Amino acid sequence: MSEGAVLEFTMYLGGLVPIRWTARHSNVCATGFVDTMIAGPVQSWVHTHSFSRAAGEGESTIVEDVIEYEYGEGIKGCIARALFNTAGLRVLFLWRGFATRRMLAKEKGTREPLLPK
């Protein structure tokens, strides 16, 4: 990950409907980074990722996400509201947390808990 890197990715809604997204990374450092949507399903999206060491947890890291976004207007805004409402975002980030823990446990070769504490 590097300053100014542009990532293009596709999320699949229900495994069928592609949602394309392009984001640029900024403020990249050891304690986090920001990704800003430059093209995608909402009018604006700024996602700040912060990392800190968990006290008394060995090598554990606390990952905190702060997201600022606007849906926009018209039909695109209505679709964005339907897809990225509070419940939808919770599911998205629960999945991301699970997938991250699974990937890290696999890399370490351990069978650590995959659900949040």
N, C-alpha and C positions, 0 to 999 in steps of 0.2 A: 504494500500500500504506500502510495507516495502522494505528496502535495500536488494538487491539480489533476490527479488521475481521473479519467472519465470511465465509468462503468455502465455498460448496457446489459440489462437482464430482463427476463420475462418470468412473471408469476402466472400460474394457471389457476383460474377460478374454477373450482370443482373438477380440476384436472382436464378441462376442455377449452375454456375461453382464455386466450392469451391476453395478458395485460403487460404492455411493454413500458419500461422505465429506464431513464438515463439520469445518472447522478454524477456530480463532481465532488471529489474529496478535498477538504481544506482543513487547516489547523491540525494537521496530522502530527501527533507526538506520542510519547510512551503512555500518556494518561488518557488518550482518546483521539477522536477526530469528528469532523462534521461532514455529513453528506447532504448536498443540496440538489434537489431534483431540477434538471434543466429541461426534461421532457417526460411527460407521464400523465397519469389519470386524474390528477388534481391540479388546481391552479398553482399552488406553491406548497413546498414541503422542505423543511430544514430539520434534519435529524442529528442531534448531538449524542455521540456515544462517549461515555466516561467510564474509565476503568480505575479501580482502586483495590489495594490488597485488603482482604478480609482479616480483621483482627482475630488472632488465635486459631486460624483455619489452615495453617500450613501454607500451601501454594495456591489456595483458593483466591479467586478474583471476584469482586463485585462489579457487575456490569449494570450501568444505569443509562436509560434512554430517555431523552427529552425530545418531543416532536412538536414542531409548530407547523400548522398547515392551514390552508384555505381550500374549500371545495371548488369555488368558482360558480359561475351562473349558467343558466340554460340547461339543455339536456345533458351535457357533459357533467355539469355540477350535480344534477340529480342522480346520475349514475354513480358518480364519486361518493355522494352521500350514502347511497345504498350499499356500496362495496366497502367503504372505509369508515363506517360508523364505529361507535365505541366498542360494541360487541365484536365486530369484524377485526378491529385492531387488536383487541385482547387475544383473540384466537391466533392471529398472525404472530404476535410476539410470544405467546405460549409455545407455539410450534417452533419459532426461531430459538427460544431458550432450550427446548428439548433437543433440537437438532445440534445446537452448539455443544451441549453437555455430552451428547452421544459421540460427536466427532472427537472431542477432547479425550474422553474416556478410551476411545478406540486407539488414538495416538499414543496414550500412556500405557495401553495394554492392561487397563484396570476395569473393574466392574463397579464403578462408582454409581451412586444413585442417579437416575436420569430425570427424576422429578425434582422441582424446587423444594428447598427445605422450608 
